[in-house]
């Protein structure tokens, strides 16, 4: 979120509030005592701060971000950190940043008890040495609850295909879908997501865990849930 980021850098020049909000977001993510929801709200504030006059006239959608000049790729990538912190604060300390930005395949997370102190070798060598990888995907634009559930399953399946030589943990962020804010009760939605995983029939030795991040809840699924 600095000036060297080709996608975000122009925002710092065009929108005066962007730099201050970006600094606040970084400080929040680095503060173990600050909740992940604080970081999410700061990201939403940053998104709103980068709106054009035309964007500002667009109607609100039940807390879901409307149009903005803020780069969508950066917005989605930041959820990788926010959601990893969300799970860290719940006691799950397994997700650590992937140490390379290059490589034919670049997962989002190292899944381990501790982050590697120093990445050894090349990106390709590091990937080859990993038995288990973690990846994050953000799902937006669902028209109905059924659509959100279907996209959830499809994206989990896509990750298994992408990392077909690895054991995989997948995190799916569904927080920016208005249909889920006033959707079915949490337990019913959890059962529908689990049923979608059962349809995939993922092998237990390949898909080790799926975390679904929703408005106000996080559901974690393990092989025994979809067996």
C-alpha positions as CSV (number, residue, x, y, z in Angstrom):
1,X,0.0,0.0,0.0
2,X,2.8,2.4,-0.8
3,X,3.8,4.6,-3.7
4,X,5.8,1.8,-5.4
5,X,2.7,-0.3,-5.8
6,X,1.7,0.4,-9.4
7,X,-1.9,-0.2,-8.8
8,X,-2.3,1.7,-5.5
9,X,0.4,4.4,-5.8
10,X,-1.8,6.7,-8.0
11,X,-4.5,6.7,-5.3
12,X,-2.1,8.4,-2.9
13,X,-1.8,11.3,-5.3
14,X,-5.4,11.6,-6.3
15,X,-7.2,11.0,-3.0
16,X,-5.7,12.9,0.0
17,X,-7.2,10.6,2.6
18,X,-5.8,7.4,1.1
19,X,-2.3,7.7,2.6
20,X,-3.5,8.3,6.1
21,X,-6.0,5.5,5.9
22,X,-3.5,3.1,4.4
23,X,-1.1,3.8,7.3
24,X,-3.9,3.2,9.8
25,X,-4.8,-0.1,8.1
26,X,-1.2,-1.3,8.2
27,X,-0.9,-0.3,11.9
28,X,-4.1,-2.1,12.7
29,X,-2.9,-5.3,11.0
30,X,0.4,-5.2,12.8
31,X,-1.2,-4.6,16.3
32,X,-2.0,-8.0,17.9
33,X,-4.6,-6.3,20.1
34,X,-6.6,-4.8,17.3
35,X,-9.4,-6.9,16.0
36,X,-9.6,-8.1,12.4
37,X,-12.9,-6.3,12.0
38,X,-11.2,-3.0,12.7
39,X,-8.9,-3.7,9.8
40,X,-11.8,-4.7,7.6
41,X,-13.6,-1.4,8.5
42,X,-10.4,0.6,7.7
43,X,-10.2,-1.1,4.4
44,X,-13.8,-0.2,3.6
45,X,-13.0,3.4,4.6
46,X,-10.1,3.3,2.3
47,X,-12.2,2.0,-0.5
48,X,-14.8,4.8,0.1
49,X,-12.1,7.4,0.2
50,X,-11.1,6.6,-3.4
51,X,-14.5,7.2,-4.9
52,X,-15.1,9.7,-7.7
53,X,-18.1,12.0,-7.6
54,X,-20.0,9.6,-9.8
55,X,-19.1,6.7,-7.5
56,X,-20.5,8.6,-4.5
57,X,-23.9,8.9,-6.1
58,X,-24.3,5.1,-6.5
59,X,-26.8,3.7,-4.0
60,X,-25.5,1.8,-1.0
61,X,-25.9,-2.0,-0.9
62,X,-26.4,-3.1,2.6
63,X,-22.9,-2.5,3.7
64,X,-21.3,-4.0,0.6
65,X,-18.8,-1.7,-1.1
66,X,-20.1,0.3,-4.1
67,X,-18.1,1.6,-7.0
68,X,-14.6,3.0,-6.2
69,X,-11.3,3.8,-8.0
70,X,-9.5,1.7,-5.4
71,X,-7.8,-1.3,-7.2
72,X,-9.9,-4.4,-6.8
73,X,-6.9,-6.7,-6.9
74,X,-5.3,-4.9,-3.9
75,X,-8.7,-4.9,-2.1
76,X,-9.0,-8.7,-2.5
77,X,-5.3,-9.3,-1.6
78,X,-5.7,-7.4,1.7
79,X,-8.4,-9.8,2.7
80,X,-5.8,-12.5,2.8
81,X,-4.1,-10.7,5.7
82,X,-7.3,-9.6,7.4
83,X,-8.7,-13.1,7.4
84,X,-5.5,-14.8,8.4
85,X,-5.4,-12.4,11.4
86,X,-9.1,-13.2,12.1
87,X,-8.2,-16.9,12.4
88,X,-5.0,-16.1,14.4
89,X,-7.1,-14.2,17.0
90,X,-9.4,-17.3,17.3
91,X,-6.4,-19.4,18.1
92,X,-5.5,-20.8,14.7
93,X,-1.9,-19.9,14.2
94,X,-1.2,-22.1,11.1
95,X,-1.4,-19.5,8.3
96,X,1.8,-17.5,7.4
97,X,2.5,-15.4,4.3
98,X,4.0,-17.2,1.3
99,X,7.5,-15.8,1.1
100,X,7.8,-15.4,-2.7
101,X,5.9,-13.2,-5.1
102,X,7.1,-14.9,-8.2
103,X,6.7,-18.5,-9.5
104,X,4.5,-20.4,-11.8
105,X,2.4,-21.4,-8.8
106,X,2.2,-19.0,-5.8
107,X,-0.1,-20.0,-2.9
108,X,-1.1,-17.3,-0.4
109,X,-0.1,-19.1,2.7
110,X,2.5,-21.4,4.2
111,X,0.5,-23.7,6.5
112,X,2.7,-24.7,9.4
113,X,3.1,-24.3,13.2
114,X,5.6,-21.5,12.6
115,X,6.5,-19.2,9.7
116,X,9.8,-20.2,7.9
117,X,12.4,-17.9,9.3
118,X,14.0,-17.5,5.9
119,X,12.9,-18.8,2.5
120,X,15.6,-21.0,1.1
121,X,16.4,-21.4,-2.6
122,X,14.2,-20.2,-5.5
123,X,10.4,-19.8,-5.6
124,X,10.1,-23.0,-7.6
125,X,12.3,-24.9,-5.1
126,X,10.4,-23.6,-2.2
127,X,7.1,-24.6,-3.8
128,X,8.4,-28.1,-4.6
129,X,9.5,-28.6,-1.0
130,X,6.0,-27.8,0.4
131,X,3.7,-30.7,1.1
132,X,0.8,-28.5,2.2
133,X,-0.2,-25.1,0.9
134,X,-2.9,-22.6,1.7
135,X,-4.8,-20.3,-0.7
136,X,-7.4,-17.5,-0.3
137,X,-10.2,-16.6,-2.7
138,X,-12.7,-13.8,-2.5
139,X,-16.2,-14.4,-3.8
140,X,-18.4,-11.4,-4.7
141,X,-21.4,-10.6,-6.7
142,X,-23.6,-13.5,-5.7
143,X,-27.2,-12.9,-6.7
144,X,-28.8,-15.4,-4.4
145,X,-27.8,-17.6,-1.5
146,X,-27.8,-20.6,-3.8
147,X,-25.4,-18.7,-6.1
148,X,-23.1,-17.9,-3.2
149,X,-23.0,-21.5,-2.1
150,X,-22.4,-22.7,-5.6
151,X,-19.5,-20.3,-6.1
152,X,-18.0,-21.3,-2.8
153,X,-17.9,-25.0,-3.9
154,X,-16.6,-24.1,-7.4
155,X,-13.7,-22.1,-6.0
156,X,-12.7,-24.8,-3.6
157,X,-12.7,-27.2,-6.5
158,X,-10.6,-24.8,-8.6
159,X,-8.0,-24.6,-5.9
160,X,-7.7,-28.4,-5.7
161,X,-7.1,-28.4,-9.5
162,X,-4.6,-25.6,-9.4
163,X,-2.5,-27.3,-6.7
164,X,-3.0,-30.8,-8.0
165,X,0.3,-31.9,-6.6
166,X,-0.2,-30.7,-3.0
167,X,-2.4,-31.0,0.1
168,X,-4.4,-27.9,0.2
169,X,-6.2,-25.7,2.7
170,X,-8.6,-23.1,1.3
171,X,-10.1,-20.0,2.8
172,X,-13.1,-18.5,1.0
173,X,-14.2,-14.9,1.8
174,X,-17.9,-14.3,1.2
175,X,-18.2,-11.2,3.3
176,X,-19.1,-8.8,0.5
177,X,-22.3,-10.5,-0.6
178,X,-25.4,-8.6,0.4
179,X,-27.6,-11.7,0.0
180,X,-25.8,-13.3,3.0
181,X,-26.3,-10.4,5.3
182,X,-30.0,-11.1,5.7
183,X,-29.9,-14.7,4.5
184,X,-30.7,-18.0,6.2
185,X,-29.8,-18.7,9.9
186,X,-26.1,-19.4,10.4
187,X,-26.5,-23.1,11.1
188,X,-28.6,-23.6,8.0
189,X,-26.0,-21.8,5.8
190,X,-23.3,-23.9,7.4
191,X,-25.1,-27.1,6.4
192,X,-25.6,-25.9,2.9
193,X,-21.9,-25.0,2.5
194,X,-21.0,-28.4,3.9
195,X,-23.4,-30.1,1.5
196,X,-21.7,-28.4,-1.4
197,X,-18.3,-29.7,-0.3
198,X,-19.8,-33.2,-0.1
199,X,-20.8,-32.8,-3.8
200,X,-17.1,-32.2,-4.6
201,X,-16.1,-35.5,-3.0
202,X,-12.7,-34.1,-2.2
203,X,-10.2,-36.8,-1.1
204,X,-9.3,-36.4,2.5
205,X,-5.6,-36.7,1.8
206,X,-5.7,-33.6,-0.5
207,X,-8.2,-31.1,1.0
208,X,-7.3,-30.8,4.6
209,X,-9.5,-27.8,5.7
210,X,-11.8,-25.2,4.3
211,X,-12.6,-21.9,6.1
212,X,-15.6,-20.0,5.0
213,X,-15.6,-16.3,6.2
214,X,-19.1,-14.8,6.2
215,X,-20.7,-11.6,7.5
216,X,-20.5,-12.2,11.3
217,X,-19.2,-15.8,11.2
218,X,-16.4,-18.1,10.3
219,X,-17.2,-21.8,9.5
220,X,-14.4,-24.3,9.4
221,X,-14.8,-27.6,7.6
222,X,-12.5,-30.6,7.9
223,X,-12.5,-34.0,6.1
224,X,-14.8,-35.7,8.6
225,X,-17.4,-33.0,7.8
226,X,-17.7,-33.8,4.1
227,X,-16.9,-37.6,4.3
